[in-house]
Amino acid sequence: MTTAVDVLVLPAFDDLAGLPGEAAPWRAAYDLERTIDVTGVPTPLRYTEHGLGVVPTGIGKTAAATTTTALVSSDRVDLENALVLSVGVAGGPPTLPVGSVVVADAIVDWDDKCRVDPTDGEDPIALNPYTEEQGVFDLDAELVTEARSLAETAPLTAVGDEQKNGAPRLVGGTNLCGDEIWHGRELAGQAGQLVDARGVGPYRATEMEDAGTAAALERFDRLDRYLSVRGISNHDRPEPDTSARESLFDPTFEDGFEIGIENAVSVARRIVDDRLA
């Protein structure tokens, strides 16, 4: 039997020790007791009678691409007309307060580039001459505009003192996706160089799955029904007078995960509920 799904939500994880799961808020808000086992998908797809499906992809582009491909090609689930959303946390530049949400206009694959030693003042970043524009995924402008319009009134929780830390906000822009966890001012500069060279700067979010999901959907001619919704849970470079290593491995570095997930889901639910209405 094939089950039709109208909206497919793809968190990355639900089982990391010490961190709030990205799928947990969806189970709390919707009746997701029904399940389907899909070959190639690491955990059962949970779904409602009203057409919402939720399943974690696993962390990283390879896991996301594999899971997405398995779902789209399965004869157990019908995604022919489904809206697909990646919803989870992300890093971001310090210009965005933690808790802000990015509904992306484009996804850029951070790993699709050339990188050389920054000697003699040369630019360490160059475009990959072998892949052309494969590492850039422009999302459907009309769909993205509609999604941000629906989400404008979604409540966003601030981290601590809003006067001090800034009020979280809903923004668009580029989502930079890579397989490595990077952190630091110099690397942030290189990230900015890459998206500028791709013609889609500046970047607003950094995460590890969405280029894989987008690549899989593009292969099946479904990229025009894809959205990326990411809540900023931390910043991609340290505070002044703090080293990158000290910042990344500080015990408080992950403190924004819960609010990042909460706000991303708050925004995504406005889009999902409108689609299912």
HELIX and SHEET records of a PDB file:
HELIX    1   1 ALA A   24  ALA A   29  1                                   6    
HELIX    2   2 LYS A   61  SER A   73  1                                  13    
HELIX    3   3 THR A  119  GLY A  121  5                                   3    
HELIX    4   4 ALA A  141  ALA A  151  1                                  11    
HELIX    5   5 GLU A  162  ASN A  165  1                                   4    
HELIX    6   6 ARG A  185  ARG A  198  1                                  14    
HELIX    7   7 ASP A  210  ARG A  219  1                                  10    
HELIX    8   8 LEU A  223  ARG A  225  5                                   3    
HELIX    9   9 ALA A  244  LEU A  248  1                                   5    
HELIX   10  10 PHE A  257  LEU A  276  1                                  20    
SHEET    1   A 2 THR A   3  ALA A   4  0                                        
SHEET    2   A 2 VAL A  77  ASP A  78  1                                        
SHEET    1   B 8 ARG A  34  ILE A  36  0                                        
SHEET    2   B 8 LEU A  45  TYR A  47 -1                                        
SHEET    3   B 8 LEU A  52  VAL A  54 -1                                        
SHEET    4   B 8 VAL A   7  LEU A  10  1                                        
SHEET    5   B 8 LEU A  83  GLY A  92  1                                        
SHEET    6   B 8 TYR A 226  HIS A 235  1                                        
SHEET    7   B 8 VAL A 101  VAL A 103 -1                                        
SHEET    8   B 8 LEU A 170  VAL A 171  1                                        
SHEET    1   C 4 VAL A 136  ASP A 138  0                                        
SHEET    2   C 4 ALA A 106  ASP A 109 -1                                        
SHEET    3   C 4 THR A 174  CYS A 177  1                                        
SHEET    4   C 4 TYR A 203  GLU A 207  1                                        
SHEET    1   D 2 CYS A 114  ARG A 115  0                                        
SHEET    2   D 2 ILE A 125  ALA A 126 -1                                        
END                                                                             
